[in-house]
Amino acid sequence: MYIMGINSVYHESCACLLQDGAIIAVAEEERFNRKKHGKQARCDNPNELPLHSIRYCLETAGIELEDLGYIAYSANPHRYDSDFTSTESTAKYTWGTTERQAKFLSQLALVPQTFQEMGFRGQFTWVEHHTAHAASAYYVSPFDEAAVLAIDGIGEATTAAFYHAQGNQIQHLDDVDYHASLGYLWEVISLLLGFGVYDAAKIMGLAAYGNPQRFATELGKLVHLAPQGQFTMNKDALRFWMLTYYPLDAYYAGLEELFGVTKREYSDELLPIHQDIAAALQKITNEVVYHIIEHLHNVTGSTNLCLAGGVALNCVTNTYVFERGPFANLYVQPASNDAGTAIGAAFYIWNHLLGNSARTQMHHAYWGPSFLDTEIESALKKHGLLYRRSECIEQEVAHLISQQNIIGFFQGRMELGPRALGNRSLLADPRDQNMRSILNHKVKHREYFRPLAPSVLYEEANNWFEIEKQTSAAELMLMTYPVRPHLVDKIPAVVHEDGSSRIQSVRQEVNPRYHKLISEFYKITGVPIVLNTSFNDSEPIVCSPDDAINTFINTQIDYLAIGDFLVSKADVMEGKN
């Protein structure tokens, strides 16, 4: 039985393929078409399918579209119909006008027909957006029972959903209605501070520089906790629907008055007031999500918590609610953004609707394409690069990192989700206090305040970081921990402004090559950690050897370690001369 899950309703387009409940392949469309987020989120394109991702999944399994038993799409147009088109006053809150909403629904309705025209003969099923998020976390977790929270900007008509999962069934408990949206709140504050709607990670990094108390009262006027895990927002002040249709200048007036700040342009200097707003936003997010999970614990009695949805990518909040909260165990979907709903939609069909008990635990995120040495070598030759095969690439790379070289590390199957986890990574020496500035400014061309992550040997993580509760989320760069104070000076490049690090703990059995590299670096330096950031430069994370080579050539990366081959930038420059 082959089941394919699809997401393309808003952004982060993705396809996932299951065979008898086992994951065969998952990949995001942006990695293939090189367009960030796969496509724009517009009212006229929910039927713009992730064709490259679909083809990759089918080719990995050696099948065609006609071999699929089910296709599950992570949105339910009927929820939009019942909740949003009944009156003009409610319809405008999604796409701005009833006309735009109608356009969205008409395009969404074309998806089943499009698959039929492509040759699909199985059963097509709509899966509600938040249900797909919840399924993406629970069915791949190690738990047989769990409380589940899906929380993001918006699904069909809601912004968060609560579940209790047991065995192969997920029971829906409650929703948070639109107008109260943590995801949208982060988008509008991001815009106010001069960034984009997809820049929540930047705001999270900026928050560490600020004073969260300065604007706590102001955020309290926007966000209110309510009984039963609910929260509300001041919809008249926030007016989220204006983001999709109305002129933005008018939109910011209320927020500018509330915070006593003029909307920042990207080229403007970042001031303490901007840092303090970001810090207050992080603080209220921690409090809201804690409020929800405390309620979930009370109503389910579970000791296990699963998280998904864009807000679950906030590693500061994840750590806050788990380490302070009542749950003993935590699983976070590594692709908690909308890409993960493709996984959840497929598993919802397999487990919940079909009643199967077989499940795949996602111990890792390496579900994308891999490339043979012959394919890699062909790409190196095509680009005219001088290269050599290494007898022990892990040992050589560890030695080069210890000499303060920046390495493009391209190995095995590509990661799923927004975090590079050692297969499509840029690696560097965490002991060099200048390395963060070099990578942010000269290689990745991004803001000075963006933190860089440490990849640490799993067996050494507790010795270097203050970890109160163990969770696999720390293996997926989804948790933030304080660095032990006496060790901060040993790894300054991966310690954020507040003394914390967003870690990736690396198990030998999960990624043997990466674990060996870090182990070799440990032997050389006495530090069981390498600096890890995504292998890209203002683009999606590299997917293919060609992508890796192009980014290597066009940035100040010193070496490319691709498969067993090693390329030196110095040799490349000498060849050009």
N, C-alpha and C positions, 0 to 999 in steps of 0.2 A: 504494500500500500504506500503510494507516494502522495504526500500532501505538500502543497506550496503555500506559504504565507507571503502576502504582499502588503507593503505600505507605500502609498504615493499620495495620500489625501492632502497633506500640507507640504511637508518637507522631509528630509532625511529618508528619501526613497530607498527601498531595500527589498530583497527577496530572500526567503529561507526555504530550504527543502528538507523534508523529513522522509525517511524510509522506515516504515514500521516503528515509528516513534523515536528513531535515532536521527540526530542531526547529521546531514550529509554536507551541507554547505550553507553559508550565510555571507552576504556581502552587500555593502552599500553602493548605490549607483554612483555617488560622487567619486569613488575611487577609480571608476572606469571612464566616466565622461569628463572628469577633471573639473566639474562645476560644483562649487561648495554647496552642500546640502542636497545635491542631486538635481534640484530644480527650485525655482522660486515658488513661494506659497501664494498662489493667486486663485481667484474664484473661477477661472476658466480652465484650470489644468489638473484637477484631481485624477483625470483619466490619462495623464502622461505617465505611462508605466515605466518601471525600472528595467528596460529591455536588456541592458548589458548584464545586470545582476541575474535576471531570469536565465539568460543564456549560459552564464557561468555555472549556475546551480544545475541546470539540465546537463551540461557537458561533463560536470564532475561526476554525476551519476550515470552518464552514458545513456540518457533517455531523451525522449521528445515530449513536447507539451501534451500530446495525445495520451501519454502514459500516466498522466496524473489522475488520481482518483478525485481529489478535491483541490480547489483553490479557495483560500480564505483571505479576504480583504479587510484590513483593520479600520473599518468605519461602517456605520449603519445609517444609511440615508433616511430610514424611517424615524430615527430619533431626531434628526434635523427637522423632518416634516412636522412631527407632533409638537416639538418644543419651540420652533423658531419661525414658522411661517403662518402661524395663526393670526397674528396681528402685525401691523407695521411697526408698532413700538417695540416688539420683541425681535422682529426680523432684523432690524437695523443693527442689532448688537453683534452680529457675526461678521458680515461682509459689508456693512455700512448702509445698504439699501435693500429693499425687497427684490429689486431687479438683479442685483449682484448675487443675492442669496439664491434666487431662482436659477441663475446661470450656473452657479456652483453645483446645485442639485441635479440639473440637467446633464452636466458633464460627468458627474459622479455616476449617474445611472447608465452611462455608456460603457462602464468597465466590463460587466459580464459579456456584453455583445462583442467588445474588442477581443476578449480572450477566445470567444467562439470563432471569430474570424481568423485568429491565429492558429486554430486547430485543436483547441481544448474541447474535450467531449465529456468531461466529468461533471461533478456538482460544484457550483459556485455558491459560496456562503459569505454573507456579511457578518463581521464580528465587531461588536462595539469597541470603540477606541480604548477606553479605560479597562475594559475586560481583557483586551489584547495585552495591554501593559501589565496587568496583574498576572495573566497567564505566563507572560514572558519571564517573570520573576519566580513564581511558585513552581511551575512544572519542571524547571531546570535546577531547582534548589535541592539540597539534600534532605529536605523536610517532608514528612508524610502528613503534616498538619501545620498550618501557619496563619497568622493574621497578615493581611496583604494590604498595602496602600499604594495606589496609583495616583500620582499628583504631578500636574504640569500646567500649561497655559490654558488649554481647553481641549476637550474631546469632541463630542457632538454638541451636548448642551450643558455639560458640567465640567468642573475644573479639577476635581479629585473624586476618588471613589474608594470605599472601604469594603473589604471582603474577608470572609473566613473560608479558608481552603482546607479540605479534608480528603485524603485519598486522591481520587481522580476528579473530584468535583470542586468547583469554586462557587461559593454562595455570596451573592451581592448583599451587602448590609445597608449602605447609605451612600449618598453623594453630597458633594458641595456644589451648589448651583453657581452658574455664571454670574458675574459681577464681583465675585470673590475669587481672585485668581492670583496665586503666588507667581506663577510663570509670567503672566502679563505684567504684574507689578515689577518684576525684574526687568522686563523689556522696557517699560516706560522710564524707569529710573536710569537704565542704561542709556537711553536716548537723551534724557535730561543732562546726563554727565558727559555727553559728547561722543558716545559710542553707538554701536548698532544694536538691532534687536537680537542678534545672535551672540552678543558679547557678555553674557552672564559670567563666563569664566574670568573675564577681565575685571568685572566688578567684584567678584569674590576675591581676586588677588589684591585689588585696591583696598578692600575693606580692612585688611590687616594693618594698614597704615593709619587708620582713623580711630576716632573716639566714638564708640557706639552710643554713649549716653547723650551726646550733644543734641541729637535730633530724635531721641527716643519718644519724646512727647509728640513731636510732629508725626512720626510714623504711627503712633497710637491713635491719631485722629483719622488715619486712613484704614487701619486694620483693627478689628475687634474680635476677641475670642467669644465664642458662644457655647452653650451647653451641648453635650453629645458629640464632642469633637468637631463641632462646626466653627466656622469663622465667617465674618462678613467684612465687606470693604465699603468705603464711602464712594458709591458709584457716581455721584454728582461731581466729586472732586477728581476722580480718576478717569471716567468716561473712556474706557478701553476701546469701545467701538469706533471712536474717532481715528484710531491709528490706521484703520483700513480704508478710510474714505475722505475724512475731512482735512482741511489745511492744518498742518501741525503747529503753526505759529500760535493759533488760537488755543490749541490744546494745552500748551505748556503754561499758560498764564496762572492757572490755579496752583500748580506745583511750584512755580517760581515764587509766588506769594507765600506759600506755606513754608518753604525752606529759606526764603530771603536770598535767593540766588538767581542769576540769569542763566538760561540754558547755555551750556558750554558748547563751543564748537570744537571739533577734534584737534585743530591746530592750537587752541588756547592752552595756556599753562594749567596744569593740574594743581589745584590749591587745597589747603587743609579742609576747606568746607566740602569739597567734592569727596575727599577721603572719609570725612565724618558721615556724610549721607550714605555712602556705601557701607560703612560699618554699622550704621543703624538699620539698614536694610537686612544685612546678614543677621543681626541680632533678632529682629522681629521674625525672620524666617525660621531661625532655630526655635523660637518660642511657639510659633504656630504649628510646626511639624511635631514638636514634642507634645503639644496639646492633643493633637490627633492620635499619635501612637499610644499615649496614655489611655485615651478612650478605647482604642482598639484592644488594648490589653484587658481592660475592664470587661468588655462585652464578649471577648472570645475566650479569655482565660488561657491563651496560648503563651508559650515561652519562646516561640519562633516568630520572627518578623521578616517579611519580604517587601522590598521597595522597588518601584519602577516609576517611569515618567521623568520628564526633564529635570524636575526639582531634585530627584534622587541622584543626579550628577553632582550635587553640591556636597563635596566631601566634608566640609566644615560642619554642615547640618547633620550629615549622616553620623559623624563621630559624636556630636553633641547629644543627639537623641538616643543613640545606642548605649554609649558609656554612662550616661546619666539616667537612662530610662529603665523600665521594668523587664525588658526582654533579655533572655539569656543568649539568644542566637540571632544572627542577622545574615540575610542574603540580599545582595543588590545586583540587579541585572546589569552587566557591563555595558550593554547598549541601551541604557535607560531612556535615551532620547527616542524619537518616533521610529527610528530604525528597528528598535527592539520589538515593536508591535508586529512586525512580520513574523518573528519567532513565536510570539504569543498567540497570534491568530492561528498558526499551524498547529500548535500544541493544544489549543482550545478545541479544535476539531478532533484531534487524535484522542485526547484524554477525556474531555468533558462531554462532547457530543457523541462520540463513538464508544465511550466507556472503557477504553483500553487502560490498563494499569502500567504498561511499560513506559518508562521515562528516560530522558537523557540528562544527566547532571552536567551542567556547564562548569567544569573545573577551570576552564580557560576561555579565551576569546579568539583563538586561532582557527578561524573557520573560512578564511578567504583563500585566494589563489596562492599556489606555490609554483616554482619554476625549476626546471631541470638545469643541471650544470651546462648542458649543451645549449639551452636557450639563453642562459646568462652569458656564456662565452660568445655566442653569436651577436648579442647586443653590444658587448664590449668591442668586438671587432668592427661592427657597423659604425660605431662612434669613433673608431680609430684610436682607442685608448691603449696605452701600454699597461700591461697587467701581468701578474704572476699567480700561480696556484700556491697556496700556503699549505704546509704540512700540518700545521696546528693553528688554525685561524683564531681560536679563542686566546691562545697564549700570546700570539703576535699582537692582537688588538689590545689585550690587557697591557702589554708593554708600551704600546704607542699611547694609550690613554694616560699612563703614568708619566709620560713625557709631555703632557699637556696638549696632545693632539686631539682634534675633534674628528670623530669617526661616524660615517654614515653606515649603519649596520642593517643589512638587508638579508633576512634569513627565513626559510620555511614559509608557512602559511601566514597570510596577512591577518592582522588583528581586526576584530569587529569593534565598533564603538569609537568614541572620540579620543581614547587614550592609547598611545603607542606603548607596547608592553614587551619590547625587546626584539621584535621581528622586523619592524619598520621604524627604527629609532635612530636618533643622533645621540652618541655617547661621548662623555667627557669626564674629566677628573673633578670630583666633588671637593677636593682639597684646595683647589685654586680659587681664591676669592674673586678673581677677575673673570672667571669663566661664565658666570651668569650674564654679566654685561656683554661679553664677547658674543655669546649665543643670541641674546635678545636683540642686540643692535646690528651686529655684523653678519649674522647667519640668517636669523629668522625675521629680522627687520620688524620688530614689534616693541611694545612699551617696556620701559625700564622696570616696572613693578611686577612684571609677570614672573611668578615663581617657577623654578625648575625642580623636577622630581628626583628622588633617590630610588634606584633599584637596589634592594638589599637582600642578601642571602636570607632565606626564610628562617634558618636556624640561628641567625644573628640578630633578627629584627628586634627582639625584646631587650637585647643588650644596648641598643643604640637609641630606641624610641620608647616613650612611656605609653605602653599599651595596656589598658585596663581589662578589656574583653577581646578575645580572639574572634576574628571573622574572616571569611574568605574574601570579603570586600577589600581587605588590605592587599590582597594579591592582584587586584584589578585597578589599583590607583583610585579607589573610591573612598578612602579614609585619610584623615589628617591627624597626625600625632605630634606632641611636643618632642623635640630632640632632647635627649638627656643632657642637662646643662654642662657637665664636664666634657662633653664630646662635641659641643657646638663648634668650637674653633677648629676641629679636625675636618669638618665638611661644610665650610661656609657657603659654598656655591649652591647647596640644596636646602639651606635653612632660610625660611621666609622671615619677614619683618617681625612677626610675633613669636619667633622661636620654634615654629612648627614645620613639618614637612608632609607633603602628600605622597605617601610611600607606595612602592610596589614591592612586596615581599615575593621572592622568587624561589619556588620549589624545584628541586632537581628533577623530580618525576614529571613536572609540567612542562618545563622548557630546559632540557639538558644542556644544550649549547650555551644558552645565556647564563645559566647557573655556573657552568664551567668557566666562562669568561670572567664573571665576577669573582669566582674562587681564585683564579689566576691573579687578578688584580689585588685580592686580599693577601696572597702570598708575597707580592712585590711591595705592597704599601702598608699592610697592617689594617687596611680599611676595607670592610666587606661590602662596599657600596660603590656603584658608579652613578654618575649623573645621566639621566635619561629624559629626553624630550622627543617629540614626534619628528619624524623625518619628512619635513616639508618646509616650504618658504612661502607663506601667504597663499596656500593652495591646499587641496585635500592631501592627506597623508599618501605618500607614494604607494603605488600598487605593483607596478611592473618593473623589470630591469630598466627599461627605457625611462620611466619616471624617475627612478633613483639616479640614473646617470645624468639626466638633465639637471636635476636639483644639485647634484654633486658638482657639476661643471660650473653652474651659475651662482654658487655661493662659496663662502670661505670655509668649506669643509676640507680638512687636511687629507683624509683617507676615505676610501670607499671599500668596505668589506662586504662583498656580495657573494653569497654562497661560500665557496672555498677560495675565491679569488680576491686579490688585494690590489687596489689601484691607489697610487700616490698623486696628490694634486701637483706636487713639484714636478713629477714626470710629465703630467699633462701640460703644464705651463712650458716646460722645456721643449716638449714636442711642438707646441705652437710657435715657439721662437725658432 
